[in-house]
Amino acid sequence: MVPVRRALRLVIDGKAELVEAEGLGLVRSERLSVPKPAVIRLVKFVHVPRKFRRQVTNTFLFARDDYRCQFCGRHPSDFRHRECLTRDHLVPLSRGGTNEWTNVITACSSCNTRKGNSLPEESGMIPLRHPFEPHFVHLSWAVRKLTPVQAKYIRLFYGAEVLAELRALQPAAPRVAHGH
Ligand SMILES: [Zn+2]
């Protein structure tokens, strides 16, 4: 799963070939016009930068945690005015905690404030699910809309069961605020 712009770059550079385009639209630049790629196939090994794999953004974090506060279990649809989803650090940054997958969890702003700078054992606030590093592919699908063309290839290569699994991972992402 890559952004369209990157997919185009890979095709233009000869690192990938276009398997199927999305609709009939063309992406035009000054010198060439290319069909908008829906599915590409890598023809060379392409290195995924470590930094990109390591970085935990709130978009992916909230998707991993099903858009629920991992302390009170509430979803933004249950929030009161001014509450929002935030990133909480199990071991606070001020106490040597990191931004790695295993130290960050989704928390509503109220729980985040209540927990403050304490460790889970000090505050007694234990997350519903221990934070884990999710599978990158699952996350990619969780935050993107699967198009009919892409669905066809998932079914072709991985079967209807995997397709159904991926579809279940695609909630309509609620609007989220960026917290700390
Ligand atoms: Zn909460």
Residues whose N, C-alpha, C, O or C-beta is under 5 A from the ligand:
A	BS01	ZN	C69 F71 C72 C108 C111
